[in-house]
Each structure stands twice: as structure tokens, then as C-alpha cells.
Amino acid sequence: MRAFWTLVHRYLGLLTAGFLFISGVTGAIISWDHELDDVLNPHLMEAHTPGTPQPSLALARQVEARYPQILVSFIPIQIEKGDAIAFGVSPRLNPATGKLYEPGFNQIFIDPVSGAELGKREWGAVWPITKETFVSFLYRLHYTLHIPEMWGIDRWGIWLMGGIAMIWVVDSFVGFYLTLPLRRKEASKPWLQRWKPAWKVRWKGGSNKLNFDLHRAFSLWTWGLLIILSFTAFSLNLYGEIFYPVMSKISKVTPTPFDTIPMAPLDQLHTPKVSYAVVVETAAQEAAQRKWEEPVGAVFYANAFNVYGVSFYKPGDDHGAGGVGPAYLYYDGANGKLLGERLPWKGTAADIFVQAQFPLHSGRILGMPGRILMSVMGVVVAMLSVTGVIIWWRKRASRVVTAERRAGDLAEA
């Protein structure tokens, strides 16, 4: 039986090693995505014009007037002093062709005082890789591999990495089982004492032993974190396809409008009949009635669903308590009706479990120490992938040499 599970671990490990190496290295870096982006792109992130900032909604209208082919889809309301406003934009439908415009950017950065354009970029662009797109390139590489759209579907990379994560979960349990010592009736040492060497690294035992010990011992010491990382990678990538439907069967999950409203095709995207200003004012009044202390932090419009989302947070706290994100109120873009809400760390047990997936995966659930830990875990995952392949390669080479010797012995006989 153990020989069977050894083969399973070997080939599942080989199947996932390359993907997990990329995911581990990129994950170690993007734990610091905002900080790295700020360092690389101060010309986009910083605004130094003295004076009183203009209202974000007014600046958004100026951007749309400047670029008629785009719709401003994300508007920060709360801006820290010295920061530029980063508007998210999406293309409008070209009535002449029936296809979406291709503006070449999906973010634009504005000085909140002067209204001057500081720059724009395509977040997540595959090529060219510049300092403006470097962080977002790594971010999308982490969970999509930048696999292009095929047959009208652009989620192949997300599905692939979600599938790899599912295999990773299974392989983590198999690997743990293989570290356990065999149960022997006549063993000279207690079972736990015989398991103890699996947790140690023989630093001076030679390259083969060191490589094997690094793979086995680090897998054991970090096994709980590896399970968290692999499971949350699966749940985040395959949320709509598997995770949410299964969770809904097990327990009560409060759906958001994005779970219940069908997504419109690209050539039938919605245009809101209610303005940003009306939605923001309505949401602010609703928050006041609920006695929320946080002001409106940002507002977005999803034209594939005709839904507005209004978030509530204080400047600099958009990740919310424990990294779960801020509270949201959702409104119908057709009539301004309240459609639902998302309250951090509130709801049913299933709601809280669903919300916890990204904070767990990113480490933000523990704040700065958690981010440091997940950055280290990214390096560990990459190391385990490399050492696992080396173990396989060396054993394969040994088997080849043994087979050649046997063949030579038979020939001489």
C-alpha cells in the first residue's frame, strides 16, 4: 500500500511542481504588491499639488469627457493626503462595430487637486512588462499564468491553477502519510521516536540527504500552512464553479448580487440609469441610519451585472479588519434599489468561512506578521517543488544505472 501512495505522491508532485514553483515565487513577492507598486511608480501614486482636492465624482466625469470610449468603473472617495486618485475604467461598446473599444488602459491616475493626468496603465498586461505593469503582471501570473482566451472563454488559466490547487491538497495529505514510520510489532523504539528523524534536517549529511530532509522536514513543519494555502487557492480560483455551490449545499451562504444576477455578454453590457452621485448619497444615508462610523470609501459599477457597489472604510484601511475587506452595500444600476450587503466577519458560519478565504491565503488575517509569514511560505513552496523534482531525478538516475548494470550482468552471463 505504501508503494502505491509513493507513486501517487511522486507523479502528483511532478505534475504540480512547475506550477507551484511559479505560484510560490510570485506569491512571495505579491504579498507586498502595494508597497512594491508605490516604490516602482511614485509618478503614478503620488500627487504633490498643494490645495483643496476636487470631488472624486467630478474628476471622474472629467476623465470620461476626455476619453469618451471608456466608462469610469471604480472611484475612490476617500483619498489620503499626497496620494493620486487611481480610477478604474472599462471600455464602452462601439456602436459602429458592436464590439468593445480597446483604449489600451484600465487604470488612470489623476492629481486630485489640479485634475491633471499623471499616467495610465493596463493592470495585468502581459506585454510589454514595464515598471508600471510589473506588479500586476506578477499578480495575474500567480493565479492565471496569463493563459490567453480561447473559444471565447478567458478563464482557462484560473481553472488550471484551481485544478492544480485541488491536486496540491490531495498530495499534501499523501506526503504527510508517507512521512509516518511503519508500524512494527517488534520495533525497538516507540512510534513517535521513530517519527522524530522526519522532522530534522541533516545539514552535514551530504547533498542527497540534505535535499531529501529539506523536502520532508519543511513539509512537516509547515504542513498546516500548506493545507491552508492549497485549499484557499482552490476556493478562490474555483469559487463560482465548485466552492460556492458546494458551500451552499452544506450550509446557508448569503448570496451577493453577483451570485444571483446572470452576467451579460460583452456585446450587451449595461449602461446605468442611476448616477454615481445618487448611489453614493443613497448609500451614505443608509450607512447613517445603520450608525456606521466608516464613511463611503469607494464606489464601483459592474456593467456586466448592472450593479453598483459602495464600500465603507477610513482612508488607508480599505483591506478592513483582518484583511477581509470593508462593508459593502449593493445597488441596482437601473433604479437605485438596494440589492444586498456584505458585512465583514458577519453572517452565517458559512458566510464567515467564505469571507476568510482571501485573508487566510494572503496572510492578512494576521496583519503584517501574516503577510511576512505568507511571503516566507511562498519561498518554501518553491523550495519544496525544486527539492521534490531533484529527489525524483536522482532516484530515476539511480534506477537507470541499476537497470544498465543488470542488463550488463545478464549479457555477460
C-alpha positions in Angstrom: 0.0 0.0 0.0 2.8 2.4 0.9 4.5 1.7 -2.5 1.2 2.8 -4.2 1.0 6.1 -2.3 4.6 6.7 -3.0 3.9 6.5 -6.7 0.9 8.8 -6.3 3.0 11.4 -4.4 5.7 11.2 -7.0 3.6 11.8 -10.0 1.2 14.3 -8.4 4.3 16.2 -7.3 5.8 16.1 -10.7 2.5 17.3 -12.3 2.2 20.3 -10.0 5.9 21.2 -9.3 6.3 23.7 -12.1 3.0 25.4 -11.4 3.7 25.6 -7.7 7.2 27.0 -8.2 5.8 29.9 -10.2 3.0 30.3 -7.7 5.4 30.2 -4.8 7.8 32.8 -6.2 5.2 35.2 -7.3 3.2 34.8 -4.1 6.3 35.7 -2.0 6.6 38.9 -4.0 3.0 40.0 -4.3 2.5 39.8 -0.5 3.9 43.3 -0.8 2.1 44.3 -4.0 1.0 47.8 -2.9 4.3 48.6 -1.3 6.3 47.5 -4.3 4.0 49.3 -6.7 4.5 52.5 -4.7 8.2 52.2 -4.9 8.3 51.4 -8.6 5.7 54.0 -9.6 5.8 57.2 -7.4 5.0 59.2 -10.6 1.6 57.4 -10.6 0.9 57.0 -6.9 1.9 60.4 -5.6 0.4 63.9 -6.1 2.0 67.0 -4.7 -0.1 69.9 -5.9 -1.0 72.0 -2.9 -4.6 73.0 -2.3 -8.0 71.5 -1.7 -8.8 68.3 -3.6 -11.7 68.3 -6.1 -14.6 65.9 -5.5 -13.7 62.4 -6.9 -17.0 62.2 -8.8 -16.3 65.5 -10.6 -12.9 64.3 -11.6 -14.4 61.0 -12.9 -16.7 63.0 -15.1 -13.7 64.9 -16.5 -12.0 61.6 -17.3 -15.0 60.3 -19.2 -15.2 63.6 -21.1 -11.6 63.3 -22.0 -12.0 59.6 -23.1 -15.5 59.0 -24.5 -14.6 55.4 -25.3 -14.3 54.4 -21.6 -16.6 54.2 -18.5 -15.1 55.0 -15.1 -15.9 51.8 -13.2 -14.1 52.4 -9.9 -14.0 55.7 -8.0 -12.1 56.1 -4.7 -13.9 58.6 -2.5 -11.5 58.6 0.5 -8.0 59.7 -0.5 -5.0 60.1 1.7 -3.1 63.4 1.5 -0.4 63.2 -1.0 -1.9 60.3 -2.9 -3.1 60.3 -6.5 -6.6 59.1 -7.4 -6.5 55.7 -9.2 -9.6 55.4 -11.2 -10.6 52.0 -12.7 -12.0 52.2 -16.2 -13.7 49.8 -18.6 -14.3 50.1 -22.3 -17.7 51.1 -23.7 -19.4 49.4 -26.6 -18.5 50.8 -30.0 -21.9 51.2 -31.8 -20.3 51.1 -35.2 -18.7 47.7 -34.7 -20.8 46.1 -32.0 -17.6 45.4 -30.1 -15.9 46.9 -27.1 -13.4 49.8 -27.6 -9.8 49.0 -26.9 -8.5 52.0 -25.1 -5.2 50.3 -24.1 -5.6 51.0 -20.3 -7.8 50.1 -17.5 -6.4 52.4 -14.8 -5.8 56.2 -14.9 -4.1 58.3 -12.2 -5.2 61.8 -11.5 -3.9 64.6 -9.3 -6.9 65.3 -7.0 -6.2 69.0 -6.7 -5.2 70.0 -10.2 -7.1 67.3 -12.1 -4.0 66.7 -14.2 -3.5 63.2 -15.6 -0.4 61.6 -14.1 -0.4 58.5 -16.2 -2.4 55.4 -17.2 -1.7 51.7 -17.5 -3.2 48.3 -18.3 -3.4 46.5 -15.0 -2.4 42.9 -15.5 -1.0 43.4 -19.0 1.0 40.5 -20.4 3.3 42.6 -22.6 5.3 44.8 -22.6 6.4 44.3 -19.0 7.2 47.8 -17.6 7.7 49.1 -14.1 4.1 50.3 -14.4 2.8 46.8 -15.1 5.3 44.7 -13.4 3.4 44.1 -10.1 0.1 43.4 -11.8 1.8 41.1 -14.3 3.1 39.0 -11.3 -0.3 39.2 -9.6 -2.1 37.7 -12.6 0.7 35.3 -13.3 0.2 34.0 -9.8 -3.3 32.7 -10.3 -3.8 32.6 -14.1 -0.4 32.1 -15.7 -1.6 34.6 -18.3 -3.2 31.8 -20.3 -5.0 33.6 -23.1 -8.6 33.5 -24.1 -9.7 30.5 -26.2 -13.0 29.7 -27.8 -14.5 32.9 -26.2 -13.5 31.8 -22.6 -10.9 33.7 -20.7 -10.8 31.6 -17.5 -8.6 28.7 -18.7 -5.7 29.9 -16.5 -7.9 30.3 -13.5 -9.4 26.9 -13.9 -6.0 25.3 -14.5 -4.5 26.8 -11.3 -7.6 25.9 -9.4 -7.3 22.3 -10.5 -3.6 22.3 -9.6 -4.6 23.6 -6.1 -7.0 20.7 -5.7 -4.3 18.2 -6.6 -2.0 20.0 -4.2 -4.5 19.5 -1.3 -4.6 15.7 -2.0 -0.8 15.5 -2.5 -0.2 17.3 0.8 -2.1 14.6 2.7 -0.4 11.8 0.8 3.0 13.4 1.5 2.2 13.7 5.2 1.2 10.0 5.3 4.5 9.0 3.7 6.5 10.7 6.5 4.9 8.4 9.1 7.0 5.4 10.2 5.9 1.9 9.6 4.0 0.3 12.5 6.1 -2.7 13.6 5.1 -5.0 16.3 8.7 -5.7 17.2 10.1 -2.2 16.8 12.9 -1.4 19.2 11.8 2.3 19.6 8.4 3.9 20.3 6.5 5.0 17.2 6.8 8.7 17.9 10.5 8.4 18.5 10.9 6.7 15.1 8.9 9.6 13.5 11.2 12.2 15.1 14.0 12.0 12.4 11.5 13.0 9.8 11.3 16.4 11.4 15.0 17.0 11.3 17.5 18.2 8.7 20.9 16.6 8.4 22.8 19.7 7.4 26.1 17.8 7.1 24.8 14.5 5.7 25.7 15.2 2.0 23.7 16.8 -0.8 21.3 13.9 -1.3 20.4 13.6 2.4 20.2 17.4 2.7 17.9 17.7 -0.3 15.6 14.9 1.0 15.5 16.3 4.5 14.7 19.8 3.3 11.8 18.4 1.4 10.4 16.2 4.1 11.1 18.3 7.2 9.9 21.6 5.8 6.8 19.9 4.5 6.1 18.6 8.0 6.9 21.9 9.9 4.7 23.9 7.5 2.1 21.2 6.7 -0.8 23.1 8.3 0.0 26.3 6.4 0.4 24.3 3.1 -3.1 22.9 3.6 -4.4 26.4 4.1 -2.6 27.8 1.1 -3.7 24.9 -1.2 -7.3 24.9 -0.1 -7.7 28.6 -0.3 -6.0 28.7 -3.7 -8.7 26.2 -4.9 -11.6 28.1 -3.2 -10.6 31.4 -4.7 -9.9 30.2 -8.3 -12.9 27.9 -8.5 -15.3 29.9 -6.3 -18.2 30.1 -8.7 -17.6 26.7 -10.3 -17.2 24.5 -7.2 -16.6 26.2 -3.9 -19.7 28.4 -3.6 -22.2 25.7 -5.0 -20.8 23.2 -2.5 -20.8 25.6 0.4 -24.4 26.4 -0.4 -25.3 22.7 -0.2 -23.6 22.3 3.1 -24.6 25.5 4.9 -26.5 28.7 4.3 -24.5 31.2 2.3 -25.9 34.7 1.9 -25.6 35.4 -1.8 -24.4 38.8 -3.2 -26.0 40.2 -6.4 -23.0 38.7 -8.3 -24.1 35.2 -7.2 -27.7 35.7 -8.4 -27.7 38.0 -11.4 -26.5 36.5 -14.7 -23.5 38.1 -16.3 -24.4 40.0 -19.5 -22.4 39.1 -22.7 -19.7 41.5 -23.8 -21.9 42.9 -26.6 -24.8 43.5 -24.3 -23.2 45.3 -21.3 -25.4 47.6 -19.3 -25.4 51.4 -19.0 -26.5 52.7 -15.6 -29.7 54.8 -15.4 -28.8 56.0 -11.9 -25.7 58.2 -11.5 -22.8 57.6 -9.2 -23.7 60.7 -7.2 -27.2 59.4 -6.5 -25.9 56.0 -5.4 -23.2 57.5 -3.2 -25.7 59.8 -1.5 -28.2 57.0 -1.0 -25.6 54.7 0.4 -24.3 57.4 2.8 -27.8 57.9 4.1 -28.3 54.1 4.6 -25.0 53.9 6.5 -26.0 56.8 8.7 -29.3 55.0 9.6 -27.3 51.9 10.5 -25.0 54.1 12.6 -21.8 53.0 10.7 -18.8 55.0 11.6 -16.9 54.5 8.4 -17.5 56.9 5.6 -18.0 56.0 1.9 -14.6 54.8 0.9 -15.1 53.9 -2.8 -17.8 53.1 -5.3 -17.7 50.8 -8.4 -20.0 49.9 -11.2 -20.1 46.4 -12.7 -21.6 46.9 -16.2 -21.8 43.1 -16.8 -24.3 42.9 -13.9 -25.7 46.5 -13.8 -24.8 46.7 -10.1 -23.2 49.4 -8.1 -21.1 48.5 -5.0 -20.3 51.1 -2.3 -17.6 50.3 0.2 -17.2 52.0 3.6 -13.8 52.5 5.2 -11.5 55.1 6.6 -8.5 56.4 4.5 -5.8 53.7 4.3 -8.0 50.9 5.7 -9.5 49.5 2.6 -8.4 46.0 3.5 -10.6 46.1 6.6 -10.3 44.2 9.8 -8.2 41.0 9.4 -7.9 41.6 5.7 -11.5 40.7 4.9 -12.2 44.0 3.3 -14.7 46.7 4.0 -18.5 46.6 4.3 -20.4 46.9 1.0 -23.9 48.0 0.0 -25.0 46.9 -3.4 -27.5 48.9 -5.6 -29.3 48.3 -8.8 -27.9 50.4 -11.7 -31.4 50.6 -13.3 -33.4 52.1 -10.4 -31.0 52.6 -7.4 -32.7 49.9 -5.3 -30.7 48.3 -2.5 -29.9 44.8 -3.6 -27.8 43.4 -0.8 -24.9 43.9 1.5 -21.6 42.4 2.6 -20.6 42.9 6.2 -17.1 41.8 7.2 -16.9 38.9 9.7 -20.7 38.8 10.0 -23.4 36.5 8.8 -23.8 32.7 8.9 -20.9 30.4 9.7 -20.6 29.7 6.0 -20.6 33.4 5.2 -17.7 33.9 7.6 -15.8 30.9 6.2 -16.3 32.2 2.7 -15.0 35.6 3.7 -12.0 34.2 5.4 -10.6 32.6 2.2 -8.6 35.6 0.9 -7.4 36.8 4.3 -6.1 33.3 5.0 -4.5 32.9 1.6 -2.8 36.3 1.8 -1.9 36.2 5.5 -3.7 39.5 6.0 -5.9 37.8 8.7 -2.8 38.2 11.0 -1.8 41.7 9.7 1.8 42.4 9.0 3.1 39.2 10.7 0.7 37.2 8.5 2.0 38.8 5.3 5.6 38.1 6.3 4.7 34.5 7.0 3.0 34.1 3.7 5.9 35.6 1.9 8.2 33.1 3.6 5.7 30.3 2.7 6.0 31.3 -1.0 9.7 30.6 -0.8 9.0 27.3 1.0 6.6 26.2 -1.7 9.1 27.0 -4.4 11.8 25.1 -2.5 9.6 22.1 -1.9 8.8 22.0 -5.7 12.5 22.1 -6.6 13.7 19.5 -4.0 10.9 17.2 -4.9 11.9 17.2 -8.6 15.6 16.6 -7.6 14.6 13.6 -5.4 12.7 12.1 -8.3 15.5 12.8 -10.8 18.2 11.3 -8.6 16.1 8.2 -7.9 15.3 7.9 -11.6 19.0 8.1 -12.4 19.8 5.5 -9.8 17.2 3.2 -11.3 18.6 3.7 -14.8 22.2 2.8 -13.6 20.9 -0.3 -11.8 19.0 -1.4 -14.8 22.0 -1.0 -17.0 24.2 -3.0 -14.6 21.7 -5.8 -14.5 21.5 -5.8 -18.3 25.3 -5.9 -18.5 25.4 -8.8 -16.0 22.8 -10.8 -18.0 24.7 -10.2 -21.2 28.0 -11.5 -19.6 26.1 -14.5 -18.3 
